[in-house]
Amino acid sequence: MSDAAQRFGYGHASGDGWHAAAQACAAQIKPPAGANLGFVYITDALADNLDKIIALLVQETGVVDWVGTTGIGICATGREYFDEPAVAAMVGCFPEDSFSVFDGFSGERMGFLAGRGPEASRSEGYFAVVHADPRDPEIMRRVPELAEVSSCFLVGGLASSRGAYAHVAGALTESTLSGVMFSAEVPVATALTQGCSPIGPIHEITQCHANIAIEIDDRAALEVLKDDIGEVLAQDLRRIGGYIFAAFPVVGSDRADYMVRNLVGLDEERGRVAIGAPLEDGQRIMFCRRDGQTARDDLARMLGDLKRRSPTPIKGAVYFTCLGRGPQMFGAQSAELSAIQDELGSVPLVGFFCNGEISHNRVYGYTGVLSLFL
């Protein structure tokens, strides 16, 4: 089979409404022989019409199984769409019984895996693309539970929207966690790139309550934060909003793998710091900053690493990146997606800008998660 025949079919387009955007997107898709699974991402302007978009894509491509969701922005090969009705879709051919679309997750292993094909009982070799609803207050717990129960390495993201949210897993779904699981028959390479860089050492939370850090390293938490950000910023803490964040190193890893969370409040009188995540005494923490150049350098590092790990032609890719990246961090003219295209070539790629990115069994922030189907 030629490289061209192996590649996934894909398309992306904007339009005056859902039909114009979806029809223009579908017209670009050239499904490979036997195509049996599709990925679709729409901007939030089209969230009320996802069912119609799926019906059109099924009719035009012949692919019945689709997974996807809504983003304030969506990704395609070398292109980002924001603030306009737009659709990005990709279809691929996968071995029979090598994937299973799932709609919802109860947390119970046997009930979840029942009927998901001959590969479903295996305890290794799984990969899954998942879409989550950020309005679910339990989503931070559900993601690691899904990874454990399914024995999957997860990639995906939390949907983003300024209005309605829409998800598809075979059909429209109200579930807060859905997607598609793959067996080891589907080779994949995946990696994560960070968008924030550490600015100080790793500390220990020595006293906290809920999401409020009271003491860090046995000192007032705010004093530790001030030491790390430096005298200039410490004199005017209003300047750190959207620039300085908390980060939690992943246990067992070095500083290269950490989960970023927002600072949601500062109590200067009592020296406390409120963080957008539950805290525990003894937890490791560091502070970091949004850094465009570091993000660009780390994206280049990740792409180089993926190229080295991908000896076979790339059939297609999915990319899940933070709303805080894209134009805000990399610049205009689809700079982030153009950088990926420059390194990997015109590989079929779709994805969206997330409220949180999923990699392995964790929800990250300000990261990009790129996965290649080989």
Buried (B, 14 or more C-beta within 10 A) or exposed (E): EEEEEBBBBBBBBBBEEBBBBBBBBBEEBBBBEEBBBBBBBBBBBBBEBBEEBBEBBBEBBEBBBBBBBBBBBBBBBBBBBBEEBBBBBBBBBBEEEBBBBBBEBEBEEEEBBEEBBEBBEEEEBBBBBBBBBBEBEEBBEBBBBBBEBBBBBBBBBBBBBEEEBBBBBBEEBEBBBBBBBBBEEBEBBBBBBBBBBBBBEBBEBBBBEEBBBBBBBEEBBBBBBBBBBEEEBBEEBEEBEEBBBBBBBBEEEEBEBBBBBBBBEBBEEEBBBBBBBEBEEEBBBBBBBBBBEBBBEBBBBBBEEBBEEBEEBBBBBBBBBBBBBBBBBBEEEBBBBBBBBEBBEEBBBBBBBBBBBBBBBBBBBBBBBBBBBB
